[in-house]
């Protein structure tokens, strides 16, 4: 369904310091990192699409996160949700909702929310109960 998702960042080095460990913990592979273009992108290990990428805005203006937009990453289990959320906070992210069940979405929805250093909102979610 999706080709790519991009988030605006103000500093590629800072963003890579934040995102690279998170993407690795989620099992996503770095497909490109081009400092001259100020962008980097990740995909699933076995796929070419969709690509999640971070970039300086092409128009040269400062990035401006929205109120409502959010990128959600699928986690294989609840332990990964907990670990990625904790890692994001260690790396300078801000908490937007700790890991936990959110039964108002569905009975097994377990998610956590945070913002990156540029203010972009992200979610890590697991959609099934532990076995």
C-alpha positions in Angstrom: 0.0 0.0 0.0 2.8 2.5 0.8 5.8 3.4 -1.2 7.5 5.4 1.5 7.1 7.6 4.6 9.4 10.5 5.3 9.9 12.7 8.3 11.6 16.1 8.3 14.7 16.5 10.4 16.9 19.4 11.1 20.3 17.6 11.6 21.1 14.3 9.9 23.8 13.3 12.4 21.6 13.9 15.4 18.7 12.1 13.7 20.9 9.1 12.8 22.1 8.9 16.4 18.4 8.7 17.4 16.9 6.5 14.6 19.7 4.0 13.8 19.4 2.1 17.1 15.6 2.2 17.0 15.5 0.8 13.5 18.1 -1.9 14.3 16.0 -3.0 17.4 13.0 -3.2 15.1 14.9 -5.4 12.6 14.9 -2.8 9.8 17.9 -2.4 7.5 19.6 0.8 6.6 19.3 1.1 2.8 20.9 4.4 2.3 22.5 7.2 4.2 23.7 10.2 2.1 25.1 13.1 4.2 25.5 15.3 1.1 21.7 14.9 0.5 20.9 15.0 4.3 18.8 11.9 4.2 18.7 8.2 5.2 16.2 5.4 4.8 15.4 1.9 6.2 13.3 -1.0 4.9 12.5 -4.5 6.2 15.5 -6.8 5.7 13.7 -8.7 2.9 12.1 -5.9 1.0 12.6 -2.8 -1.0 9.4 -1.1 -0.1 8.0 0.6 1.9 10.9 2.8 2.9 10.9 4.9 6.0 13.2 7.8 5.6 14.4 10.9 7.4 15.4 14.0 5.5 16.0 17.7 5.7 13.0 19.3 4.0 13.6 19.7 0.3 12.4 23.3 0.3 15.2 24.3 2.7 12.8 25.4 5.5 12.9 24.1 9.0 11.0 20.8 9.6 7.6 21.3 11.1 5.9 18.3 12.8 2.2 18.3 12.6 -0.5 17.9 15.2 -2.1 14.6 14.2 0.5 13.0 11.8 2.3 10.0 13.3 4.3 7.1 12.0 3.5 3.7 13.5 6.0 0.8 13.5 4.9 -2.8 13.9 6.7 -4.7 16.6 6.9 -8.5 16.7 6.1 -8.6 20.5 5.3 -6.5 23.5 8.9 -6.8 24.8 10.1 -5.0 21.6 7.5 -2.2 22.2 8.9 -1.7 25.7 12.5 -1.8 24.6 12.1 0.6 21.7 10.1 3.1 23.8 12.8 3.0 26.5 15.6 3.3 23.9 13.9 6.3 22.3 13.7 8.1 25.6 17.4 7.3 26.3 18.3 8.7 22.9 16.6 12.1 23.6 13.0 11.3 22.6 10.1 12.6 24.7 7.3 10.4 26.0 3.9 10.7 24.4 2.4 7.6 26.1 4.1 4.7 27.9 3.9 1.1 26.8 0.6 -0.5 27.6 -2.6 -2.0 26.4 -5.0 0.3 24.5 -8.2 -1.8 24.4 -10.1 1.2 22.9 -8.2 0.4 19.6 -8.7 -3.4 19.9 -8.3 -6.0 22.7 -4.7 -7.0 22.0 -3.3 -3.5 21.0 -0.1 -2.9 23.0 1.6 0.3 22.0 3.9 3.2 23.1 4.3 6.7 21.8 7.1 9.2 21.7 8.5 12.1 19.7 11.9 12.3 18.1 14.3 15.3 18.8 12.6 17.2 16.0 9.2 16.7 17.4 7.9 14.0 15.0 5.5 11.6 16.7 6.1 7.9 16.5 4.3 4.8 17.7 5.5 1.3 18.3 2.7 -1.3 18.4 2.1 -5.0 18.8 -1.3 -6.3 17.7 -1.5 -9.7 19.3 -1.4 -11.1 22.8 1.6 -13.0 24.1 1.6 -16.8 23.5 
